[in-house]
Amino acid sequence: SRRHKLYREELNLTSPAALLPLRPEASWLQFHLGITRDGLYPRSSPTVNRLLQDMQDLTTVSADYSQDEKALLGACDCSQIVKPSGVHLKLVLRFQDFGKAMFKPMRQKREEETPEDFFYFVDFQRHNAEIAAFHLDRILDFRRVPPTVGRLINVTKEILEVTKNEILQSVFFVSPASNVCFFAKCPYMCKTEYAVCGNPHLLEGSLSAFLPSLNLAPRLSIPNPWIRSYSFDGKEEWEVNPLYCNTVREIYPYSNGNRLLNIVDMAIFDFLIGNMDRHHYEMFTKFGDDGFLLHLDNARGFGRHSHDETSILAPLSQCCIIKRTTLLRLQLLAEPEYRLSDVMRESLLQDPLAPVLTEPHLLALDRRLRLILKAVRKCVDTYGEAKVVTNDTTPPEAPAPDRAKLTT
């Protein structure tokens, strides 16, 4: 504590900016109020753009560990939603307007590929993958990823200066290159060797808007039926049994409704970004069994542009079902005038950390899209279009009782 106090005095740290009054028109509050059974935000939502701008510009007034780290440290019971892993460094930043965002710092340069020998469960988390996943999710019209934006954070003024967590304060240090660094407190991979460092104070990161609190909008965390083995030599049933989907179809809630179709949507999304780490999915309890699945924690995507992990598509290839709206959107993005890589490239230029993805990652999206459509054609050839393509219709805008309600 004494060293930390001297360090703060040496840097002439100032007190954080005063809080703004809570305004009903605050972008994060309007984002929360706009959640319906159709998605996290409407297709044309000015609120999302305002929220992205606010997360980029507003002053941070506090910083703390995420629930993952707090669960590891025994500071909370977060077992219902978060599954603490201990290998990642992420912080909760609060802003002047009382909004909150999850900050994930840069751990891997854009041009670096994940080593071939890395297992998916020891891969890095990439801040640019979180940003790109939000843009892709919006392009696919899923709207299941919380708004995410890139930002250059001054780790001294915007984290160290404003945190009241003594453990977080204690992991800051100045490197031999005179850069301010910090690392996570957890059982493993949380030493100075795994620290992230500013240059000397500025550090790239992603900021993802928080969802409403669990008290206001409860969520369930549910194991993915196509969960992977998290051991070095184990195999799950779906990896060895091509008829595995027949078993899943007999289990509630996959036996009827949209749940299985939503799992296929999630698999398509994960295949496009190359995410093999979807062990659980979350959904709001308010919208019932047919509610949409939240596509959270996408930082392990976009690791290898040179490899297409087709096993991620197992829900599609084994169940041979897909929503018609999803298929039509994929077919549109395969057309030359609406090529997915071009649409993504243009969308990502809006982010302050652009370019977010390298060109090989963008081109990989087109290649993987072709593989998805090839898998659908194979299913149609085998079972016929009527059994494969489900005629889903977009329901009308949810009435007031179906919205996530908040009180100020």
C-alpha positions as CSV (number, residue, x, y, z in Angstrom):
1,S,0.0,0.0,0.0
2,R,2.8,2.4,0.8
3,R,4.6,1.7,-2.5
4,H,1.3,2.2,-4.3
5,K,0.7,5.5,-2.5
6,L,4.1,6.8,-3.5
7,Y,3.6,5.6,-7.0
8,R,0.4,7.5,-7.3
9,E,1.9,10.7,-5.9
10,E,4.9,10.3,-8.2
11,L,2.6,10.3,-11.2
12,N,0.5,13.2,-9.9
13,L,-2.7,11.3,-10.4
14,T,-5.8,13.4,-10.2
15,S,-9.2,12.6,-8.8
16,P,-11.8,11.1,-11.3
17,A,-14.3,13.2,-13.0
18,A,-17.6,13.9,-11.2
19,L,-20.5,11.7,-11.9
20,L,-23.2,13.0,-14.3
21,P,-26.8,12.8,-13.1
22,L,-28.6,9.6,-14.1
23,R,-30.6,10.5,-17.2
24,P,-33.5,8.4,-18.6
25,E,-32.1,9.1,-22.1
26,A,-28.6,7.6,-21.2
27,S,-27.6,5.3,-24.1
28,W,-26.9,2.3,-21.9
29,L,-30.3,2.6,-20.2
30,Q,-32.1,3.0,-23.6
31,F,-30.2,-0.1,-24.8
32,H,-31.5,-2.1,-21.9
33,L,-35.0,-0.9,-22.4
34,G,-34.8,-1.8,-26.1
35,I,-34.2,-5.6,-25.6
36,T,-37.1,-7.7,-26.9
37,R,-37.6,-11.3,-27.7
38,D,-36.3,-10.6,-31.2
39,G,-32.8,-9.5,-30.1
40,L,-30.7,-7.2,-28.1
41,Y,-31.6,-4.2,-30.2
42,P,-33.8,-3.3,-33.2
43,R,-32.4,-3.6,-36.7
44,S,-32.1,0.2,-37.1
45,S,-31.2,1.4,-33.7
46,P,-29.7,4.9,-33.2
47,T,-29.3,3.9,-29.5
48,V,-26.6,1.4,-30.4
49,N,-24.5,4.0,-32.3
50,R,-24.9,6.4,-29.3
51,L,-23.8,3.7,-26.9
52,L,-20.8,2.8,-29.0
53,Q,-19.8,6.5,-29.1
54,D,-20.3,6.9,-25.3
55,M,-18.2,3.8,-24.5
56,Q,-15.5,5.3,-26.7
57,D,-15.6,8.8,-25.2
58,L,-17.0,8.9,-21.6
59,T,-14.6,9.2,-18.7
60,T,-14.1,6.1,-16.5
61,V,-14.9,6.6,-12.8
62,S,-14.1,3.1,-11.5
63,A,-12.4,-0.2,-12.5
64,D,-12.7,-3.6,-10.9
65,Y,-12.2,-7.2,-11.7
66,S,-14.9,-9.0,-13.6
67,Q,-17.1,-11.6,-11.9
68,D,-14.8,-14.4,-13.3
69,E,-11.9,-13.2,-11.3
70,K,-14.0,-12.4,-8.2
71,A,-15.3,-16.0,-8.3
72,L,-11.7,-17.3,-8.4
73,L,-10.8,-15.1,-5.5
74,G,-13.9,-16.3,-3.5
75,A,-15.3,-12.8,-3.4
76,C,-18.7,-13.7,-4.9
77,D,-20.8,-16.7,-5.9
78,C,-21.0,-16.2,-9.6
79,S,-21.6,-19.9,-10.6
80,Q,-24.9,-19.3,-12.2
81,I,-23.6,-17.2,-15.0
82,V,-19.8,-17.1,-15.2
83,K,-17.5,-20.1,-15.4
84,P,-14.2,-18.9,-14.0
85,S,-11.2,-20.0,-16.1
86,G,-8.4,-17.9,-14.7
87,V,-6.4,-17.5,-17.9
88,H,-7.9,-14.2,-19.0
89,L,-7.6,-10.6,-18.0
90,K,-10.7,-8.5,-18.2
91,L,-12.0,-5.7,-16.1
92,V,-15.3,-3.9,-15.5
93,L,-15.1,-0.2,-16.2
94,R,-17.8,2.2,-15.0
95,F,-18.5,5.5,-16.8
96,Q,-19.7,9.0,-15.7
97,D,-23.2,8.2,-16.8
98,F,-23.4,5.0,-14.6
99,G,-23.0,2.7,-17.6
100,K,-20.7,-0.3,-17.4
101,A,-18.6,-2.1,-20.0
102,M,-16.3,-5.2,-20.0
103,F,-12.8,-4.3,-20.9
104,K,-10.6,-6.9,-22.6
105,P,-7.0,-5.7,-23.3
106,M,-4.9,-6.4,-26.4
107,R,-3.1,-9.7,-25.9
108,Q,-2.2,-10.7,-29.5
109,K,-1.3,-8.6,-32.5
110,R,-3.7,-8.7,-35.4
111,E,-1.2,-10.3,-37.8
112,E,-0.4,-13.1,-35.4
113,E,-2.1,-16.5,-35.8
114,T,-2.8,-18.8,-32.9
115,P,-0.1,-21.5,-32.9
116,E,-1.2,-24.8,-34.4
117,D,-0.2,-26.6,-31.2
118,F,-2.6,-24.6,-29.0
119,F,-5.7,-26.2,-27.7
120,Y,-8.8,-24.1,-28.0
121,F,-9.1,-24.0,-24.2
122,V,-5.7,-22.4,-23.7
123,D,-5.9,-19.9,-26.6
124,F,-5.5,-16.2,-26.0
125,Q,-8.5,-13.9,-25.8
126,R,-8.3,-11.3,-28.5
127,H,-9.9,-7.8,-28.1
128,N,-10.3,-7.4,-31.8
129,A,-12.2,-10.6,-32.0
130,E,-14.8,-9.2,-29.6
131,I,-15.2,-6.1,-31.8
132,A,-15.4,-8.1,-35.1
133,A,-17.8,-10.6,-33.6
134,F,-20.3,-7.7,-32.8
135,H,-20.1,-6.4,-36.3
136,L,-20.5,-9.8,-37.9
137,D,-23.5,-10.6,-35.6
138,R,-25.2,-7.4,-36.7
139,I,-24.5,-8.1,-40.4
140,L,-26.0,-11.6,-40.0
141,D,-29.1,-9.9,-38.4
142,F,-28.8,-12.0,-35.3
143,R,-28.4,-9.0,-32.9
144,R,-27.3,-11.3,-30.1
145,V,-23.9,-9.9,-29.3
146,P,-23.8,-6.8,-27.0
147,P,-22.5,-3.6,-28.6
148,T,-18.7,-3.6,-28.6
149,V,-16.2,-0.9,-29.5
150,G,-12.5,-0.5,-29.5
151,R,-10.8,2.1,-27.3
152,L,-7.3,3.3,-26.4
153,I,-7.3,3.1,-22.6
154,N,-4.8,5.0,-20.4
155,V,-4.2,2.3,-17.9
156,T,-2.8,4.7,-15.3
157,K,-5.5,7.3,-15.4
158,E,-8.5,5.2,-16.4
159,I,-7.8,2.0,-14.4
160,L,-5.1,2.4,-11.7
161,E,-6.2,5.9,-10.6
162,V,-9.9,5.0,-10.3
163,T,-9.9,1.5,-8.9
164,K,-10.6,0.9,-5.2
165,N,-9.8,-2.7,-5.4
166,E,-6.5,-3.2,-3.5
167,I,-5.7,-6.5,-5.2
168,L,-6.0,-4.8,-8.6
169,Q,-3.9,-1.9,-7.4
170,S,-1.2,-4.4,-6.3
171,V,-0.7,-6.0,-9.7
172,F,0.4,-2.7,-11.4
173,F,4.1,-2.3,-12.1
174,V,6.5,-0.4,-14.4
175,S,8.4,-2.6,-16.9
176,P,12.1,-2.2,-17.7
177,A,11.0,-0.4,-20.8
178,S,9.2,2.2,-18.6
179,N,5.7,1.0,-19.6
180,V,2.9,0.7,-17.1
181,C,1.7,-2.9,-16.9
182,F,-0.7,-5.0,-14.9
183,F,-1.8,-8.7,-14.7
184,A,-4.6,-10.8,-13.3
185,K,-4.8,-12.5,-9.9
186,C,-5.7,-16.1,-10.5
187,P,-4.4,-19.7,-10.0
188,Y,-2.3,-19.9,-13.1
189,M,-1.0,-17.8,-16.0
190,C,-1.4,-14.7,-13.8
191,K,2.2,-13.6,-13.3
192,T,4.2,-10.6,-14.6
193,E,5.2,-12.7,-17.6
194,Y,1.6,-12.6,-18.7
195,A,1.0,-9.0,-18.0
196,V,-0.4,-6.5,-20.5
197,C,1.5,-3.2,-20.9
198,G,0.7,0.3,-22.1
199,N,2.9,2.2,-24.4
200,P,3.8,3.7,-21.9
201,H,0.3,4.2,-20.6
202,L,-2.0,3.7,-23.6
203,L,-3.4,0.2,-24.3
204,E,-5.8,-1.1,-26.9
205,G,-8.9,-2.9,-25.8
206,S,-12.4,-3.8,-26.5
207,L,-15.4,-2.5,-24.5
208,S,-18.6,-4.5,-24.5
209,A,-21.8,-3.0,-23.0
210,F,-23.1,-4.8,-19.9
211,L,-26.5,-6.4,-20.1
212,P,-29.2,-5.6,-17.5
213,S,-28.4,-6.9,-14.0
214,L,-29.6,-10.4,-13.2
215,N,-32.0,-9.0,-10.7
216,L,-33.8,-7.1,-13.4
217,A,-33.4,-9.5,-16.3
218,P,-32.5,-13.0,-15.1
219,R,-30.5,-15.2,-17.4
220,L,-29.9,-18.9,-17.6
221,S,-26.5,-20.5,-18.5
222,I,-27.0,-23.8,-20.3
223,P,-24.4,-26.4,-21.4
224,N,-24.1,-26.5,-25.2
225,P,-25.2,-30.0,-26.4
226,W,-22.2,-29.8,-28.7
227,I,-19.8,-29.0,-25.9
228,R,-16.2,-30.0,-26.6
229,S,-14.0,-32.1,-24.3
230,Y,-11.8,-29.9,-22.2
231,S,-9.1,-32.5,-21.8
232,F,-6.1,-33.3,-24.0
233,D,-7.4,-36.7,-25.2
234,G,-11.1,-36.9,-24.5
235,K,-14.0,-37.0,-27.0
236,E,-17.6,-36.1,-26.6
237,E,-20.4,-38.2,-28.0
238,W,-21.2,-35.9,-30.9
239,E,-17.5,-36.1,-32.1
240,V,-17.8,-39.9,-32.6
241,N,-21.5,-40.5,-33.3
242,P,-22.8,-38.9,-36.6
243,L,-26.4,-39.7,-35.4
244,Y,-25.9,-37.7,-32.2
245,C,-28.6,-35.2,-33.2
246,N,-31.3,-37.9,-33.0
247,T,-30.5,-38.1,-29.3
248,V,-30.6,-34.4,-28.8
249,R,-34.0,-34.1,-30.6
250,E,-35.6,-36.4,-28.0
251,I,-34.5,-34.1,-25.1
252,Y,-36.6,-31.1,-24.0
253,P,-36.3,-28.2,-25.0
254,Y,-34.6,-29.4,-28.2
255,S,-37.6,-31.7,-29.0
256,N,-39.8,-28.8,-30.2
257,G,-39.7,-25.0,-30.8
258,N,-36.8,-22.9,-32.0
259,R,-34.1,-23.9,-29.5
260,L,-32.3,-26.3,-31.9
261,L,-32.6,-23.9,-34.8
262,N,-31.0,-21.2,-32.5
263,I,-28.2,-23.7,-31.7
264,V,-27.6,-24.0,-35.5
265,D,-27.5,-20.2,-35.8
266,M,-24.9,-20.1,-33.1
267,A,-22.8,-22.8,-34.7
268,I,-22.9,-20.9,-38.0
269,F,-21.8,-17.8,-36.3
270,D,-19.0,-19.6,-34.4
271,F,-17.8,-21.3,-37.6
272,L,-17.4,-18.0,-39.4
273,I,-15.3,-16.5,-36.5
274,G,-13.5,-19.8,-35.8
275,N,-14.6,-20.1,-32.2
276,M,-14.3,-23.6,-30.7
277,D,-15.0,-22.5,-27.1
278,R,-18.8,-22.3,-26.9
279,H,-19.2,-24.6,-23.9
280,H,-22.3,-22.8,-22.6
281,Y,-24.9,-20.4,-23.9
282,E,-27.1,-17.9,-22.1
283,M,-30.6,-16.7,-22.6
284,F,-33.1,-14.4,-20.8
285,T,-35.6,-16.3,-18.8
286,K,-38.3,-13.7,-19.5
287,F,-38.7,-14.8,-23.1
288,G,-39.2,-18.5,-22.5
289,D,-37.8,-21.5,-24.2
290,D,-37.9,-20.0,-27.6
291,G,-36.0,-16.9,-26.7
292,F,-32.8,-16.0,-28.6
293,L,-29.4,-17.3,-27.4
294,L,-26.9,-14.7,-26.4
295,H,-23.6,-14.9,-28.3
296,L,-21.3,-13.8,-25.5
297,D,-17.5,-14.2,-25.0
298,N,-16.2,-14.2,-28.6
299,A,-12.6,-13.3,-27.8
300,R,-11.3,-16.7,-28.9
301,G,-12.5,-16.2,-32.4
302,F,-10.4,-15.0,-35.4
303,G,-7.4,-16.8,-34.2
304,R,-6.5,-18.8,-37.4
305,H,-7.5,-17.5,-40.8
306,S,-5.6,-20.3,-42.5
307,H,-7.8,-23.1,-40.9
308,D,-11.5,-23.8,-41.2
309,E,-12.6,-26.0,-38.2
310,T,-15.6,-27.7,-39.9
311,S,-16.4,-29.6,-36.7
312,I,-18.0,-26.4,-35.3
313,L,-20.7,-26.9,-37.9
314,A,-21.7,-30.2,-36.4
315,P,-25.2,-29.0,-35.3
316,L,-26.0,-28.0,-38.9
317,S,-24.4,-31.0,-40.6
318,Q,-25.8,-33.6,-38.1
319,C,-29.3,-32.1,-37.6
320,C,-29.7,-30.8,-41.2
321,I,-32.0,-27.9,-40.3
322,I,-31.7,-24.2,-40.7
323,K,-34.0,-21.1,-40.5
324,R,-35.0,-19.8,-43.9
325,T,-34.2,-16.2,-42.7
326,T,-30.7,-17.3,-41.8
327,L,-30.2,-19.1,-45.1
328,L,-31.5,-16.2,-47.1
329,R,-29.1,-13.8,-45.4
330,L,-26.2,-16.2,-46.0
331,Q,-27.1,-16.5,-49.6
332,L,-27.3,-12.7,-50.0
333,L,-23.8,-12.3,-48.4
334,A,-22.4,-14.8,-50.9
335,E,-23.5,-12.6,-53.8
336,P,-20.6,-10.6,-55.4
337,E,-22.3,-7.2,-54.8
338,Y,-22.9,-8.0,-51.1
339,R,-19.8,-10.1,-50.4
340,L,-19.5,-10.8,-46.7
341,S,-15.8,-9.8,-46.5
342,D,-16.7,-6.4,-48.2
343,V,-19.6,-5.7,-45.9
344,M,-17.4,-6.6,-42.9
345,R,-14.5,-4.5,-44.1
346,E,-16.8,-1.5,-44.5
347,S,-18.5,-2.0,-41.1
348,L,-15.3,-2.4,-39.2
349,L,-14.0,0.9,-40.6
350,Q,-16.4,2.6,-38.2
351,D,-14.4,1.3,-35.2
352,P,-11.7,3.7,-33.8
353,L,-9.2,0.8,-33.8
354,A,-9.6,0.1,-37.5
355,P,-8.3,-2.0,-39.2
356,V,-9.8,-4.5,-36.7
357,L,-9.1,-7.6,-38.8
358,T,-6.3,-8.4,-41.3
359,E,-7.2,-9.1,-44.9
360,P,-6.7,-12.9,-44.6
361,H,-9.3,-13.0,-41.8
362,L,-11.8,-11.1,-43.9
363,L,-11.2,-13.4,-46.9
364,A,-11.6,-16.4,-44.7
365,L,-15.2,-15.3,-44.0
366,D,-16.1,-15.7,-47.7
367,R,-14.4,-19.1,-47.8
368,R,-16.2,-20.3,-44.7
369,L,-19.6,-19.0,-45.9
370,R,-19.2,-21.1,-49.0
371,L,-18.6,-24.1,-46.8
372,I,-21.8,-23.4,-44.8
373,L,-23.8,-23.2,-48.0
374,K,-22.2,-26.4,-49.3
375,A,-23.3,-28.2,-46.0
376,V,-26.9,-26.9,-46.5
377,R,-27.0,-28.1,-50.1
378,K,-25.8,-31.5,-49.0
379,C,-28.6,-31.7,-46.4
380,V,-31.2,-30.6,-49.0
381,D,-29.9,-33.1,-51.5
382,T,-30.3,-35.8,-48.8
383,Y,-33.6,-34.9,-47.1
384,G,-35.2,-32.3,-49.3
385,E,-35.7,-28.6,-48.8
386,A,-39.0,-28.9,-47.0
387,K,-37.4,-30.9,-44.1
388,V,-34.2,-28.9,-44.0
389,V,-35.2,-25.2,-44.4
390,T,-37.7,-24.1,-41.7
391,N,-40.1,-21.3,-42.6
392,D,-39.6,-19.0,-39.6
393,T,-41.2,-15.6,-39.7
394,T,-40.1,-12.5,-37.9
395,P,-42.7,-11.9,-35.1
396,P,-44.0,-8.3,-34.7
397,E,-42.2,-6.0,-32.3
398,A,-42.7,-7.2,-28.8
399,P,-45.3,-5.4,-26.8
400,A,-44.4,-3.6,-23.6
401,P,-44.8,-6.6,-21.2
402,D,-42.2,-8.6,-23.3
403,R,-39.5,-5.9,-22.9
404,A,-36.8,-6.0,-20.3
405,K,-38.1,-3.6,-17.8
406,L,-35.8,-1.4,-15.6
407,T,-36.4,1.0,-12.9
408,T,-34.2,4.0,-12.3
